[in-house]
Amino acid sequence: MNLTDHLQLATLQHHTRRHFLQGGMAGLGAYWLAANAAQASSGAVEHDPAHPLEVRQPHFTPRAKRVIFLHMAGAPSQLELFEHKPDLDRLNGQDCPQEFLEGQRFAFIRGVPKLLGSCYPFHQAGGAGQWISDRLPHFEQVIDKVTFIRSMTSDQFNHAPAQLLMHTGNQNLGYASMGSWLGYGLGSENQNLPGFMVLVSGGRVPSAGKSAWGAGFLPSVYQGVQCRSEGDPVLFLSNPKGIDRAMRERILSAINQVNQDTYQEFGDPETLTRIAQYEMAANMQLTASAAMDLADEPEHIHQLYGTQPGRESFANNCVLARRLVERGVRFVQLFHWGWDSHGASQGEALNSGFKQRCAEVDQPMAALLTDLEQRGLLEDTLVVFAGEFGRTPMRENRGGREMQFVGRDHHPHAFTIWLAGGGVKQGFSYGETDPIGYHVTKDPVEVRDLHATLWHLLGLDHQKLVYPHQGLNQKLTGVKPARVVHDIVA
């Protein structure tokens, strides 16, 4: 056997079954690309796999550069927060008309339920006279900074699919979240921090789990990185016992060399992504710890937000969100769990657990808007407050003993969200619902319309920000038509 034969044999021995299958699939992929290149490549973002988070230009001049998304996991009742319905209050306790029950699905309503007026009094506030309940006295002070969309609709009835729809544009698993899309489309202004960071409070992750901030089919570098309030801000950020910084750098150098060799041999761009992630992890040892340390915030900031350093809370997370966008993080997602207002699920009425959730978010979210504005950040930071759907205008009725609980069921047909900063109007209200808050009667906004509008404010055309996957140019707004809600843009 000559030298050439030895080299060929060594090469064959080096290839594992996995390599063979990977190569075979790559061949099939190349065949598909050759037949469908025009469709698959058009509109995809071009970027250097070795520097996947480098800043990229938007499609047109943006109004916003970054997003803070405040998701109230479980879906707060719009009828106890933002939707004043005097007719519903007047009809409180009467049987719900059949027209609102026939052909509808409910989770905890059987038979004929009673209509339920608001559990709290409403009043007008701010220069625009927006209606608001007495549950949000701090937010009332900044109400003129926001735009309400009172005509949101969803086609998802249960929490997990509705949360996935809100954050990924699809109710099924495996799709990329908004923050991932934004990192893919625009990159990050800080190469030492992830472009997409996630903060969770309320004791639990949302029903959709970590898929709500997953990268889906996008390269994994764009997935959200969950931060913690105690210990390492990001898991495994500090060195293990017995490993100092110099040794860790040598380990990372060796790993990167193996990955470089693998890339040279097989050409998989995900290998370059892995190298970039290792390099970012090393940089984050210093930058993430500094960004997540609330100890250096002055006392007046702690009083403004109502923070208590060292605890997991929505207040702490609001301050951290401001600190992260200050440092160039593109998308910060806050989840606050506990808004599922089923009166009997924990043996208490809506106005017990609901009241606590309101107290937890009222001061911090008002402080966030004030703080961002004082620092000159609100004008190009888009803040969004939303649940995954709304709540019914009738109370739960679980049948059997005809028990009527003071709780509201899931309601995808109408709910309210608000937006502030980042190019939206101030002190403005868009859309309307009927007198009891059941159906949208004016200017309906579907979830994909919201996504198209967010992209527009960020300087992105929702039809052009695409990624080729499974034979389609995938996009956040999906395949159905979506519209930009221009009326809320300042």
Summary of the structure (lengths in Angstrom):
residues: 490
radius of gyration: 25.0
end to end distance: 76.9
largest distance: 95.6
contacts: 1657
relative contact order: 0.20
helix: 39%
strand: 19%
